[in-house]
Amino acid sequence: MSDENKLMSTAAVSEYLGIAESTLAMYRVDGTGPKFIKVLRRMVRYRRRDVDEWLDAQTKTQNGAKPLSA
């Protein structure tokens, strides 16, 4: 299995992204996080490429704040 197809646990993704496992759980409920695979009823895995694609999609060039008027 190539690195990009490697399956990662929630704990591994949490460490990789530097966010709490509970945050990933909220992302799964909201549908706002990386794609995931539900292997068993209580076992979730993530493909490394899906995590990296999601992370790339979070990259912003601007924060969206309105410029201050002069």
Phi, psi and omega per residue, in radians:
M1 nan 2.245 3.138
S2 -1.230 2.801 -3.130
D3 -0.992 -0.685 -3.092
E4 -1.201 -0.418 3.112
N5 -1.686 -0.010 -3.135
K6 -1.034 2.344 3.105
L7 -1.527 2.339 -3.112
M8 -2.059 2.491 3.068
S9 -1.328 2.924 3.072
T10 -1.056 -0.691 3.126
A11 -1.096 -0.723 -3.134
A12 -1.170 -0.713 3.125
V13 -1.192 -0.694 3.087
S14 -0.993 -0.819 3.132
E15 -1.185 -0.736 -3.125
Y16 -1.050 -0.735 -3.104
L17 -1.573 -0.280 -3.109
G18 1.294 0.576 3.099
I19 -2.219 2.814 -3.101
A20 -1.249 2.621 3.065
E21 -1.037 -0.605 3.135
S22 -1.155 -0.531 3.078
T23 -1.172 -0.742 3.081
L24 -1.075 -0.673 3.102
A25 -1.089 -0.732 3.107
M26 -1.131 -0.706 3.093
Y27 -1.049 -0.674 3.119
R28 -1.120 -0.732 3.139
V29 -1.154 -0.779 -3.103
D30 -1.327 -0.375 -3.056
G31 1.334 0.409 -3.076
T32 -1.823 -0.109 -3.078
G33 -1.724 -2.929 3.117
P34 -1.144 2.684 3.055
K35 -1.019 2.566 -3.140
F36 -2.420 2.858 3.130
I37 -2.080 2.246 3.069
K38 -1.656 1.763 -3.058
V39 -1.306 -0.860 3.069
L40 -2.290 3.085 -3.091
R41 -0.883 -0.704 -3.093
R42 -2.107 0.360 -3.139
M43 -2.118 2.045 -3.128
V44 -1.989 2.428 3.066
R45 -2.320 2.719 3.126
Y46 -2.179 2.445 2.983
R47 -1.409 2.393 -3.122
R48 -0.973 -0.724 -3.104
R49 -1.141 -0.624 3.114
D50 -1.164 -0.679 3.105
V51 -1.134 -0.797 -3.138
D52 -1.127 -0.685 3.100
E53 -1.127 -0.743 3.114
W54 -1.100 -0.751 3.139
L55 -1.088 -0.746 3.085
D56 -1.051 -0.674 -3.125
A57 -1.196 -0.354 3.130
Q58 -1.453 -0.179 -3.106
T59 -1.241 2.204 -3.095
K60 -2.085 2.622 3.063
T61 -1.757 -0.194 -3.119
Q62 -2.607 2.609 -3.081
N63 -1.489 -0.048 3.095
G64 1.478 -0.034 3.125
A65 -1.267 2.563 3.098
K66 -1.268 2.415 3.114
P67 -1.133 2.578 3.089
L68 -1.249 2.404 3.102
S69 -1.416 2.531 -3.072
A70 -1.418 nan nan
